[in-house]
Amino acid sequence: MKTVEPQPLEPVNETRIDEVVNSDIPIYLKDVMNSYNITEDELRKAIGTGTVYPADTPFKVMEESGYLRHLVDNCWEEIVKVINEKIRPF
């Protein structure tokens, strides 16, 4: 019997955040960003609309404080809504 080697899947989004820029974005956040096709710039702008951190805060600082985990676990749908309604062009 002949064995068939598995073929790699094609990426859904060609500009995946894990292939792009920032190495200090935690993997769990990259995964969520990829699943919603959210770029680093979009996420930064959404974060900057709030009152906790300005948009240019290093991800490492936000990660160390627990803020990024809080966003993913408790506020992600609101982040997506802000991005879709206020940041992405129509």
N, C-alpha and C positions, 0 to 999 in steps of 0.2 A: 504494500500500500504506500502510495506517495504522500509525503507530508507537504502541506501548503504553508508557506511562510506568511505570517500576518503582514499586511501592508499598513504603513502609517496613515493616519487620517489627515485629511487636508484641514488646515486651520479655518475656522469659521470667520474670523475677523483678521484681516491681513495686518492690521496695526495694533496687534496685541500689546498691552502694556508691559508684559514680561519680556518682550523683545525690544522694547524701546529704550527708555532712558534710565530711570532712577533705581539704583540698587538698594536704596533704603526704604522702598515701599515693601511692607511685609507681604509675604506670599499669600496669606489668606485674603488680603485686600486686593492684590493683583488678580486673584481668581474671581472675586466678586466683580471687580471692575471689568474684567474680560467678559464675564457672563452677561453684563449689561451694556457692553461696548462703550464704556466710559473711559475717556482719556485722562491722563494726569492733569492736563490743563483744565478740563471740565470739573474734575473733582476739586482742584484747588480753588477755582472760582466759587463753587458751591460752598466749600468750607469758609471762604472769605465773606460770604453773605451773612454768616452768623456772628456771634459776639465773643466766641471763645478764642479763636486763633485767626490771625490775618492769613491771606492766601499764600504768602511766601514763607510761611513757617516750615522748617524742614520736617519731613515725615518722621524722621527719627525722634524728634522732640515730641511730636503728637503721639507716636507709638509708646514712648517711655511713660507718658502721662496716663496711658490707657484710653485716650480720646478716640483713636482710630478703631479700636475694638468696640468701644461704645457706639460709634457711628454704624458699624457693620451690624452689630447685634440688636441695636435699638432704634436706629434712625434711618436705615438704608432706604426705605421706600420714600421718605421725605427728601433725602439727597437726590434720588432719581427724579422725583417730581420737580425739584428746584432746577435741576439740569435741563429737563425736558421743557419746562415752562419759561425759564428765565435766562438760560445760558445758551442752549442750542438755537441756531437760527431756524426760522420757520420755513 
